[in-house]
Amino acid sequence: VLTWRLYGYWADVGSSLRTFVDANLDCCLRSPGSESPFDQFAYHDLVLSGALALPPTDMLGCRITRSAISPGGRISGATISGSLVGPRAVIGPGAVIRDSVLMGADYYEEDMQNASANIDELELSGTAVGAASGLPPPPLGVGAGSIVSGALIDKNARIGRNCVIANRAGIWEAMDRVGMGLCVREGVPIVTKSAVLYDGTEL
């Protein structure tokens, strides 16, 4: 039996959802006066991602601190701190993203409109009051004025305007609203993949 001691950074991201989120947010700790568990810019310790044929994220009038922004997104007038934002993410004016992981999207809204065969994906989740009343689903991404704090937003989620995704009550586990794309696991508020949350939804 041989052993090898690892002196660098290691996290078992498959052991729990909380570990997965924390390991992702560790990438945002590189700021003056803070201690990072690893230096992702050191030559011998590079953190590389898969190549994406996407343009740089379009950011207009944003305030972004201690965050990592993937390419292909559209962010306008938002405040983002201590968060990871995935590819093709769309964040509307006045939105606030804090200490969260946004997985982004697999496609653009225009791609869905041009590929009518994929429209049925909107029915996978988010069958809430808005869907029952015939309201059109909100566009991909985080709508204007919404607040996302300490959350995990899975891919292709549609979050309307003035929504609040935050575990303000400190709940450890809640699965009663998973049918509409909302749940809490290990204290982390989650918006599930392809969820549709209409304007004013709160967790």
N, C-alpha and C positions, 0 to 999 in steps of 0.2 A: 504494500500500500504506500503510495506516494502522496504527499500533500504539497500544496502550493499556496502561500499566503498572498492574498490580494490586498495591497495597500491603497488602492484607488477607490473609486466610487462603484458601488454595486447596490442594486435594489431588485427585489423579487416582485416585479410588476404584475405577475400573474397570481400572487397570493391573495390579494384583496383589491377591491375597487379604490379604497383609500390610498393604498400604496401606489397604485397606478397614477392617481391624480397628483399625489405628492411628488412622485418622481418626475412627472412632467413639469410641475411648477418649480422644481429645483433648477431648471434651466434659466429661470428668471431672476436668480439671486445675485447675478453679477452686477453690482452697483457699488459706488463709493461707500466705504465703511461697512459693507456687508461681507459675510463669509459664505463662500460657495462651496458645496461638497466636491465640486470638480471644476476644472477650467476647460470649458469646451472649445476654447480657442488655442490651447496649447498644441503645438505641432504633433507631439507624441500621443495626444489624447483627443484627437479630433472627433467631433460628433457629426456624422454625415447622414443626409437623408436621400431618398430616391430622387432622381432627376424628374422635374415636372416641366413640361413645355407650356409654361404660363407666363404672362406678363407680370411685371412688378405690381404689388398691390397699390391701388389708387387711393391715396389718403388726402383728404381736404379738410382743413380746420380741425384737426384732431389733437388730443393731448394724450400721449402714450409714454408710459414710464415702466421700466423693468419688465418689458414684455417682448415676446417673439412673435413676429407677424409673418405668416407664410405668403407665398406669391398668389396672384390671381384674384385678390379680394377687392372689395369696394367699401371703404370706410369713410363716412362723412360726418364731421362734427361730433364724434364720439370721444368719450374719456375711457381709456384702457390702462389698467395698472396691474402688474404682477400676474399677467395672464398669457396663455398661448392661444394664438388664433390660427386655425388651419387654412388650407388652400381654398380659394373661391369664396371665402366668408364675406357676407354682406352685413354691415352694421350701420343702422340708420342714425340720423341726427339726434343728439341729446341722449343717446344710449350710454349707459355706464356699465363697464365690465370690470369686475374686481376679482382677483385671485381665482380665476376660472380657466377651464380648458374647453375651447371651442374646436370641434373636430373639422369644421368647414363643410364643404359640399363636394359631391362627385361630379356635379354639372352646374351650368348656369341656368338661370330662369328661362332665358331665351331658348336654350336647348330643349327644355321641357315643352315649351309652347310650340316648337317646330316638330317635336316628335310626339304626336298625339297618341301613339301606341303606349306611351309610358305614363299617361295621365292617371291611370288607375292606381299609381303608387300613392296618390294623395289619400286614398281610402284605407291605407294600411293602418293608420293611427290618427288620433285627433278627432274622433267621431264625437265631438262635444256639442254643446248647445248651438254654436255657430253653424256647424255642419248640418244639424237637424233643421235649422231655420232657413237653409239654403244660401247662407252668406258665402261669398267667394273666399277661398283660403288666402291667408296673407302670403306675401312673397317669401322666397327663401331668405334665411338669415334672421337677424335680430332687428325688430322694428324700432322706429323712432321713440325715444323716451323710455325705453325698457331698461330694467336693472337686472343684471346677472351677477350674483355674488357667491363665490365659493362653490361654483357649480360645474357640472360636466354636461356639455351640450353635444349630443351625438350628431353624426352626419345628416345633412339634408333636412334639418329641422326648420320649421317655419314658426317663428315667434312674432306675434303681432305687436302693435304699438302699445306702449304703457303697460307692459307686462312686468311682473316681479318674480324672478326665479332666485330664491334665497331661503335658506333654512333658518329663519328668524326665531322659530320656536325651539330650536335645538333638538329636533326629533332625530333619533338614531335610525329608525326603519319605518317606512310608510309605503305600502303598495296599493292603497285603496284607489288611487287615480292613475294606475299604470295603463288602463285602457285608453286614456286620453293623452298618453305620452308623458306623464309626470310621475316621479317616484323619488324616494329618498333611500339611499343605501349607505350604511356606515356613516351617517351624518352628512352625506354628499347629496345635494339636490341634483336630480338628473332629468334631462329632457331626452327622451329616447329617439332612436333613429327614425327619420321621416315623420316625426311628430308634427302636428298642426295645432298651435295654440293661438286662439283668437284674441283680439284686442282686449286688454284689461285682465288677462288671466294672471292669477297669483298663486304661488306655492308657499 
